[in-house]
Amino acid sequence: MAADTSADKTASGRFSAWRVFKEALGGNTGWKPWRRNPEPKPRYDVIIVGGGGHGLATAYYLAKLHGITNVAVVEKGWIGGGNAGRNTTIVRSNYLWDESAAIYEHGLKLWEGLSQDLNVNVMFSQRGVLNLAHTLHDVRESIRRVNANQLNGVDAEWLDPEGVQDFCPLIDISTKKRWPVLGATLQRRGGTARHDAVVWGYARAADRLGVDIIENAEVTSVLRGADGAFEGVETTRGTIRADKGAFVAAGHSSVLADMAGFRLPIESHPLQALVSEPLKPLLDCVVMSNQVHVYVSQSDKGELVMGAGIDAHTSYTQRGAFHIIEDQMASAIELFPMFSRLRVMRTWAGIVDVCPDASPIIGETPVPNLYINCGWGTGGFKATPSSGWTLAHTLAHGAPHALNAPFALDRFTTGALVDEHGAAAVAH
Ligand SMILES: Cc1cc2nc3c(=O)[nH]c(=O)nc-3n(C[C@H](O)[C@H](O)[C@H](O)COP(=O)(O)OP(=O)(O)OC[C@H]3O[C@@H](n4cnc5c(N)ncnc54)[C@H](O)[C@@H]3O)c2cc1C
């Protein structure tokens, strides 16, 4: 994208059906870049480290809802090059505990209006998410979660095996299988979204409000004043100072925390996913199984998108081991024998930041004026809107919103953990 030093914040204009028509009449020569490519300024009100979905959403809501527009998002590579562009895009809010249900449901409500809000089609498809139960324990836990969800106003249903097959005819409910399907939870409002569109949509909308998105700027150290407070960062594109800072760096959160002089209870692991060759439409919902361990949906291009459990070792390389993929394929075929002749087209990995209680950290750090948003592990895509929304509130007010207060870093010293391993649905 060409450098743009002009003050024009609306270069790409508004997108609409009328605009598509109008541009077509002009030979499609009138389209402009989606956003500027600014040089970093020496100082901002807020600097956000990490140009994934969460960092960009934070910048957008800071500008839109709190009027704080003198904001920079610094990204070491390209926006969406981290987990935001590597995940399997499952969106749902059916978590067990009240604290989690509140923040994920807030996110789901934001998803429901996101395309209109950002003026970019994020292809949010509420096709329904099934979580299969294969054992008596699964059944008990699943029904407990449905009840908890309903008490929290989160849509959740328990389906018996026939109900599962009605909803998703591809699922074999015969009792002869090693892991028979004994039922499933269903969240009809859950589904998938287009991850790149989410990143580009938030980036474009934030840019239009004046936020500087600075790519190829890796933060290499953190500046602290004599009083210990955050003052800015050194980057590969120079020093940038700011009144407040926020680390929103997913798998690299502990690296950044180390630069700032504090520790996080986070382990960074590779998490792999893969897609099959494209098929005609055959699966119109998301199917997840904790026990067999597979989660699968079909993309709009026809590929089956499947996720695995994390690689057990810690690592910062964006790739995982082959045996995880092999195990993943065995699980997929166990559940859907008809997939056995499909070819795998691509596999990849991201680095996820896993907290001991499988819940995120959003709030203050031990460094004054420095905030953090991390620990979403294997399940933060679905929370992109609410994660950004709550961190923006926290940055603007210098104090957490009720939605993210339970997810403070100090819960690991007070013991007020929010253990969501059951609902996280990915083997940790
Ligand atoms: C394979 C896979 C499947 C997943 N599936 C799902 C799913 O189905 N549903 C779901 O809800 N979640 C899923 N997740 C989790 C989800 O992707 C993450 O929780 C979420 O994307 C993390 O937030 P983010 O988008 O901001 O992170 P990222 O996109 O990783 O953003 C962090 C950014 O920080 C940048 N950064 C790091 N260090 C520095 C530095 N020193 N200086 C500057 N920038 C830096 C990185 O380059 C990166 O772009 C999955 C993850 C993976 C890997």
The ligand as an ORCA input file, in Angstrom:
! r2SCAN-3c Opt
* xyz 0 1
  C      -5.029    -22.749     14.955
  C      -5.862    -21.869     15.821
  C      -7.235    -22.054     15.880
  C      -8.028    -21.229     16.691
  N      -9.380    -21.371     16.634
  C     -10.170    -20.516     17.321
  C     -11.591    -20.598     17.171
  O     -12.115    -21.405     16.407
  N     -12.346    -19.730     17.891
  C     -11.796    -18.829     18.738
  O     -12.542    -18.113     19.397
  N     -10.446    -18.697     18.869
  C      -9.621    -19.509     18.175
  N      -8.254    -19.398     18.282
  C      -7.679    -18.423     19.204
  C      -7.645    -17.014     18.638
  O      -7.101    -17.021     17.343
  C      -6.823    -16.093     19.551
  O      -7.247    -16.213     20.893
  C      -6.955    -14.613     19.170
  O      -6.827    -14.450     17.773
  C      -5.869    -13.808     19.906
  O      -6.009    -12.405     19.759
  P      -5.395    -11.572     18.527
  O      -6.268    -11.842     17.356
  O      -5.254    -10.177     18.882
  O      -3.946    -12.260     18.399
  P      -2.860    -12.160     17.252
  O      -3.490    -12.091     15.902
  O      -1.872    -13.252     17.488
  O      -2.229    -10.729     17.531
  C      -1.088    -10.475     18.322
  C      -0.133     -9.669     17.475
  O       0.930     -9.182     18.295
  C       2.059     -9.074     17.456
  N       3.269     -8.963     18.274
  C       3.821     -9.901     19.070
  N       4.959     -9.447     19.630
  C       5.129     -8.174     19.180
  C       6.114     -7.175     19.390
  N       7.191     -7.398     20.177
  N       5.967     -5.974     18.778
  C       4.899     -5.732     17.965
  N       3.936     -6.650     17.726
  C       4.054     -7.849     18.331
  C       2.002    -10.348     16.630
  O       2.780    -10.259     15.444
  C       0.505    -10.485     16.360
  O       0.123     -9.972     15.106
  C      -7.427    -20.216     17.488
  C      -6.034    -20.023     17.443
  C      -5.260    -20.826     16.603
  C      -3.765    -20.588     16.545
*
